[in-house]
Every structure is written in structure tokens, then in C-alpha cells.
Amino acid sequence: MVAFTHIKLESLEDAIVLDNPSEDLLHDKRGCPAYVSPEILRANTTYSGKGADMWSLGVIFIYNACWKVTREKIEEEQC
């Protein structure tokens, strides 16, 4: 069984440094379509950058958790 224990940050090309972290309202549309939060998809609105990041991390977490279960089940069936 292969252990997946490391996460690698590819780049910071889309990163934004906030002047005031308590004011994280953004208006630009950034993000991978597979992980983007619903509020980013709405036209002509602002959204919480932190909230959108949490959504994306949640999607990645659920995907990895479910994939791990699926991968383990496949390995059990092959034994």
C-alpha cells in the first residue's frame, strides 16, 4: 500500500496578499473549475477569499478521503 502523506504547493501565481486580512472581499474570478466555490461562479458579485479557499480545501479533502476508501477497497478485492 502506498502512503500519501505529503501535499505540494505548485505555485502562488494566483495568490493575493491582503492589505487588511479582515477585509477579504474579492471580485476577480480565479480558481480551478473542479474546486471553485459557488459564490465565485456568480456574476458581478464579491466573495470572501478565505471562504472560497475553505470550500476548495473541503472539496480536496473529501475527494482524497473518498479516493482513499475506494483505493483500499480495490486493493482488498484484488487480494
matplotlib code that plots the C-alpha trace (Angstrom):
import matplotlib.pyplot as plt

x = [0.0, 1.3, 1.0, 0.1, 1.3, 2.7, 0.9, 2.9, 2.0, 2.7, 2.7, 1.5, 0.6, -3.0, -2.2, -3.3, -1.7, -4.3, -3.5, -6.1, -6.8, -10.2, -11.3, -11.0, -13.7, -12.6, -14.2, -12.0, -12.7, -9.9, -9.7, -9.7, -13.2, -13.1, -12.7, -14.1, -16.8, -20.3, -20.0, -17.1, -19.3, -22.0, -21.7, -20.8, -20.5, -17.8, -17.0, -14.9, -11.5, -11.0, -14.4, -13.7, -10.3, -12.0, -14.6, -11.8, -9.8, -13.0, -13.5, -9.9, -10.3, -13.5, -12.1, -8.9, -10.8, -13.2, -10.5, -8.5, -11.6, -12.1, -8.4, -8.3, -11.5, -10.0, -6.8, -8.8, -10.8, -7.6, -6.1]
y = [0.0, 3.4, 6.1, 9.6, 11.9, 15.0, 17.9, 20.0, 23.6, 24.0, 27.8, 31.1, 32.6, 33.3, 34.2, 37.6, 39.3, 41.2, 44.6, 44.1, 40.4, 41.1, 42.6, 39.7, 40.5, 39.8, 40.3, 38.6, 35.0, 32.7, 29.0, 25.6, 24.7, 21.4, 23.1, 26.6, 27.7, 28.6, 32.2, 32.7, 31.5, 34.1, 37.1, 40.6, 39.8, 39.9, 36.9, 36.0, 34.9, 32.9, 31.3, 30.3, 28.8, 26.8, 25.5, 24.4, 22.7, 20.9, 19.6, 18.4, 16.8, 14.9, 13.8, 12.4, 10.8, 9.1, 8.1, 6.5, 4.4, 3.4, 2.6, 0.5, -1.4, -2.1, -3.4, -5.7, -7.2, -7.9, -10.0]
z = [0.0, -0.9, 1.8, 0.5, 3.3, 1.6, -0.1, -2.6, -3.3, -7.0, -7.4, -6.0, -9.3, -8.2, -4.6, -3.3, -0.3, 1.6, 3.0, 5.7, 6.4, 7.9, 4.6, 2.2, -0.3, -3.8, -7.2, -9.7, -10.9, -10.0, -9.3, -10.8, -12.1, -10.2, -6.8, -7.3, -4.7, -5.9, -5.0, -7.4, -10.2, -9.6, -12.0, -10.8, -7.1, -4.4, -2.3, 0.7, -0.4, 2.8, 2.5, -1.1, 0.0, 2.7, 0.2, -2.2, 0.7, 1.7, -1.8, -2.0, 1.5, 0.6, -2.7, -1.0, 1.8, -0.6, -3.0, -0.1, 0.8, -2.8, -3.3, -0.2, -1.2, -4.7, -3.1, -0.7, -3.6, -5.6, -2.7]

ax = plt.figure().add_subplot(projection="3d")
ax.plot(x, y, z, "-o")
ax.set_aspect("equal")
plt.show()
